Amino acid sequence: MTTVWVTIGIYAAALVAVGAITSIGKKSIADVTVGGRQAGAWLSALSYGTAYFSAVMFVGYAGSTGYGYGLWGVLAGLGNALFGSYFAWKLLARRTRTLTARHNLQTMPEFLSKRYGSRGMKLFACLVIFIFLIPYSASVYKGLGSISTVLLGIPETSFMVIIAVLAAMLLIFGGYKAQARADFVQGIVMLFGVALLIVFVLRTRQVGGLEGLAEYAKSTEGLPKLAGKQWVSLISLVLMTSFGTWGLPHMIQKYFGIRDDRQAKRGVLISTFFALLVAGGGYFVGSLCYRFFSKAEMDAMPNKDFIIPNMLKEAALPEVLLGIVLVLLIAASVSTLCSVTLTAASTFSLDFVKNLKPSMKDKSVRLLTQGLCLSFVVISYFVANSKTPILDLMSYSWGILSGSFAAPYVLALYCKWLNKRGAWAGIIGGFVIALPPAICKLLNAVTNAGAVSWLANQGPLFACIAMAASLILCLVVSALGNRNENPEFYKEVTVV
């Protein structure tokens, strides 16, 4: 295992170096939050992709979808590439970048407040984002917990501490610029790592190459006949993990830092290619789980988060490749953790604290943001030590955030007639609809009632319903009321 640890050590040292170098000359809160809006296409797209896909996807989602749907699980990766990356960048990136640069906006709550003329909306969005990004952040820790236990033989809590320290150092030293530059390097590692992983897993004796894959596709485990409820669950998962990114603040803020329209256009293809290889490859590897284990063997594991780590262990990968794969998973997780943490902290400091105390100086806000980054990392670590599976933690977070904010944000880019009442209706409606699974998960600790347990596992389904309902409410309530009360928001902004 010496080679594995050396590989991880080199990666950790490189991250610290990036953070330290980037911190030189950092002067304003804008440098911390949006990098001075100077990110190019590769930097922006890879930062978006590495924030999108972490060990949560590779370990939690890929293992669960492979167990539940076999090769059909690859549909999630394809959906992420098409809807979560291509159409997201095509429809949102340029308009978001133009409007936020025009009004000097740095966070999504600030964007919503400026567009709809509502201070209350900013404060509500700020609190929801800070609170419900915590389970998302915790799911990132948990994604690495099973990896450390199975492949490295060390307690998951110890490994989580290492990841927390790396993320905190990167954020406190460098903010957005350090994160984006580290994400670029991590994105390249992920691209090559996933490509190598696919090749070596296909060549294992368990899979048997392309011939074995073809045989697997003909089996009932490889391409099972899914019942109606299974199709609903799978489609819900695809839609939530694809369109869910349209309302996640840490993903949307990647558009804020793009240098110009030209870079935004180039980012469409880069982001899509990254998602196709990384997400498609990750779900593909997970879909091969029945070539390694029987259903009974997987049921005997602590939970579905252990399927992928045990597959990698059974695959007997060369030490160098195993080290690369572990760095790939760590890189993906650290970048996502940094994105989520920076978004939560900057939102709370800029949109809540400074809103209540407008006289705060820029330096004070920057220091507060960095302090909140450290606090958020620590809080997420403790939440991660709960027994809640990765899929549940992430679905609660994505469902509530995207159910609340995707519709009013996306519609604000295209519908000039949308008004404040419509936006509020969409936000509150989506929030209320997406909340029950998370509440039922808490109630599970005190009751094992069938309905409560069932609802606790329906995060993806409720997330999709919430997003659709929020969209309808925004449009219908706006149509019944006055036209947009804030036409000034779009003046002198020409976006084709």
Secondary structure, DSSP 8 states (H G I E B T S, - for coil): -HHHHHHHHHHHHHHHHHHHHHHTT--SHHHHHTGGG-B-HHHHHHHHHHHH-SHIIIIIIHHHHHHHHGGGGHHHHHHIIIIIIIIHIIIIIHHHHHHHHHTT--SHHHHHHHHHT-HHHHHHHHHHHHHHTHHHHHHHHHHHHHHIIIII-S-HHHHHHHHHHHHHHHHHHHHHHHHHHHHHHHHHHHHHHHHHHHHHHHTSTTT-HHHHHHHHHTSTTTS----HHHHHHHHHHHHHHHHGGGG-HHHHHHHHTB--HHHHHHHHHHHHHHHHHHHHHHHHHHHTGGGT--HHHHHTSSSGGGHHHHHHHHTT--HHHHHHHHHHHHHHHHHHHHHHHHHHHHHHIIIIIHHH-TT--HHHHHHHHHHHHHHHHHHHHHHHTSS--HHHHHHHHHHHHHHHHHHHHHHHHH-TT--HHHHHHHHHHHHHHHSHHHHHHHHTTT---HHHHHHHT-HHHHHHHHHHHHHHHHHHHHHHS---S-GGGGTT----
